[in-house]
């Protein structure tokens, strides 16, 4: 049974279009396939996939540990060219750290790791906690390689929010049953490709620290193949 990168809600919230329109200068607008991540969506059994090279460097950016636990055989690849703008670059870096924090929670079997509260707030924090809980309840951990690519950014005029949009290739990313060690594989398909939009907001009390406040996902994203 195929599982896309992270579970998402079944319905599009009205706020999606309003928020993304406020995020500034680009032609890409929220469409009917953009789904707001929501706690009410049940997880599918993990088995999907990803591929290949280059990730955010340090295990402790901003003094926060986002390293994956020992024994978690997962590689997170970020094929992202850094933008020229300081805010966009910082938001993009911390969007990657947010995703790393989610899988750190999966590996450590906890929704209360310090990395989550460092890189997530509001709906972004709730979303991350729900995803981790679903993996824990299912008895799964993650393995393989997940690739993130074709990134773009859009900023609000006041510089306090940046939308980071990107594709995810999960063709070599799998769920693994913790109890049996069995890796849950299926044939690669369109279900392995998702398109994410993460709205990052600047933390007023810290220099260059950005938090994920909302997450939107288009599943089976043909444009990412």
Order of alpha helices (4+ residues) and beta strands (2+ residues): alpha-beta-beta-alpha-alpha-alpha-beta-beta-beta-beta-beta
